[in-house]
Amino acid sequence: MSGREEMLQSANSLEHYSNQIRLAAEKRAKTSMAETVAEVIALIDAGNTLQLMLEGSEGLDDFGRTSLKLSLAPGSLDMSRRHYKLHELLQYEDHEFIWNAYRALLKRAPDESGFRGFLGRLRRGERTKIDLLASIRYSPEGRRKHVSIDGLLSKALVSKVIRSVNARR
Amino acid sequence: MYEALRDLAEVRIFTEGSALTLPQIEPTSRLKGFLANPLDILIYHWAAEWEPVKRLLKTECKIVIKYHNITPPHFLDPYCSDFAADCDRGRQELGSIARSHCDLFLSDSQYNKDELIAAGADESKSFVVPPFHHVDRLEKVGIGLPNGAGLANGNFTVCTVGRIAPNKAHADLIAAFAIYHYDYNPRSQLVLIGKQEPRLIKYTVMLHGVIRRLKLERSVIFADNVSDRELKAYYDAADVFAITSQHEGFCVPLVEAMAMRVPIVAYASTAVTETIGSAGLVWQARDPQLMAESINAIDTDQSLRKALIEAGRRRYEQHFANRRIAEQLIDTLGNFLDH
């Protein structure tokens, strides 16, 4: 049998199965679960998802809860500014530091790989907060956004020199 | 694509960001020097807004656009306005890129190609070449699930693969699974495999809310950041691959499911329908009862199950194996270079 004939036969047999499935679904009596499902879908379709989010947040781990908090209320840092003082960004810690650094320097929320990568390096002590701010600010995307941070460049250079001296030891 | 082309020409990959840690990949700052010759070809993989592309399109070399599509912002806006704005900017470039003097437009699917042509791309320069994928790599690795993966042995397993993002409409799949689980087969589980993005945490949390509301906490499993071995183990455990996505430019996981011999059931949408072709059950109506009945039919009717598995594997080998895609790519590029 040629490939085309096989495809045709497969399409015909699938149509037969599809008809059987459609009939079976129509005959089946609606259950209470089907009604609950319809209510949930209607909530989402209408954009009324806040209650579902509140119910969903109960099962979150620490990472999820922090991300949710930052997503709902990203903090007092005004991300529309083009100029920051270093201490404004350094005041945050851990998740919150990475989140605000992205928003201030790249004008967007962090993507998954960047967020996890930077957080891992910060937590393992491989990079300081200054190093990470410099990585973000002087990345190609950061250069395009061209946000200025007072004192970042000199402190980042000192940190880089210290790191290279330590690596040689 | 790199593998397919590297025996024919010097191929280099340029990117920004975290992918730079991979071998053979260079920063985009070196791109301009590389494209010094008008006979060079730049293949731009377009799946997001990227400001420097405007300058790149003015270089002297030949330019090929590989269009993977960009998620329409209205899906993302309720959960992350920054992300929606990024996608909006990306989609606003659609017209200018489509109407630019690119030499060739390669789209992952007919759906993407139609979108480019509607935006002004020259139809005579537009072709469909499916995206390359990692099935060859998956076929070579062993299977292995991490401790605490949460899969219950012996339970009927429905799985889906794709990032946890609102255009995938996971809630519709959870809803259909709830009907299947409670009304047909309580010894069943749903595995949602895909990256969870911090910026889409509100969407992920909303899905957890749906799961709690439908009392499925013990039967729905999220699998984030899976390795090749883990992904293969999930496909190996899966009895059905189900997808309810509302926007796909192609949908590579469908190809993986076909190759891994997992029967497919889907709601028709965007490029999902053409990627599946006649190798899966595809429903025009987004009806959870119909989806549940389909899952039940695959569970209980062995002839249907066998027909879907065979049709899927055949479609994979005839249309989507990497060697087939490489042939299409090389033919298309070859014709383009001959003119």
Interface residues (C-beta under 8 A of the other chain):
Chain A: G3 E6 M7 S10 A11 S13 L14 Y17 S18 Q20 I21 R22 A24 A25 R28 K30 T31 M33 A34 T36 V37 V40 I41 I44 G47 T49 Q51 L52 M53 L54 E55 G56 S57 E58 G59 L60 G64 S67 L68 S71 L72 W99 R103 K107 R108 A109 P110 D111 E112 S113 G114 F115 G117 S139 P140 E141 R144
Chain B: E16 G17 S18 P27 T28 S29 E51 P52 P78 C80 D82 F83 A85 D86 A171 D172 A175 A176 A178 I179 Y182 D183 K195 Q196 E197 P198 R199 I201 K202 T204 V205 M206 L207 H208 G209 V210 I211 R212 R213 L214 E217 G277 S278 A279 G280 L281 D287 P288 Q289 L290 A292 E293 S294 A297 D301 L304 A307 L308 E310 A311 R314 Q318
